[in-house]
Amino acid sequence: MEIILPRVVRRVLNGTVSQPGWLPRRLMTVVSGDVDLDAGVGAVWFVWRPGSARAEAHTALIERCGEKWRCIGRGSASGGDPPAERLAVGQPGQVGMIELGGGTGCLSYAYRLRHRHPDSIGMGPWVGSSELRVAAEVDHLLLGDRRVEVPGHGWLVVVWKSPSTGHGGIRPLLVAVGGDGSELSRIGPHDGMDSYTWAELRGQVEW
């Protein structure tokens, strides 16, 4: 994995997040990748040895440190191989427009390199990621002010940088946008369910 992952990360940084032709899916399946060039952070969601009893899902965090990008952390991701097609909202397995899975994060390594004094470490920014499952009705997501495209299978990882709270970071507002540009749902930094699901539970959705 230490040989394969850097090559996959380079593809994501170049805007290519699909499965590399040289990488057999039985060895490693690339689920999703996301890069915020302005913030200098990225994430890759992948499954190691998919379909086997030893399958492991991971999210790797990357950050720009000076002129180089480096892997700064890795965490277990939710789910395994993504389905071939996205599900419409309300179908079994897809309750809301945006469904939160797992996530991982760590203090900015670039900040730690610049500020070596121990008292400044806890004040550094947080680099975080969230795994999402998005309904078929959604054309793209807005993560704060940034547009994020949704893969065909609807499973994706989004990466973000925020001030550290001492216990983690603060996920930006996520908005699901339809093909006509209308807002379909949103999920706030501290929400566990999107607004569509909350409205559905309250019996307020006309669909």
Disulfide bonds with the S-S distance in Angstrom:
none
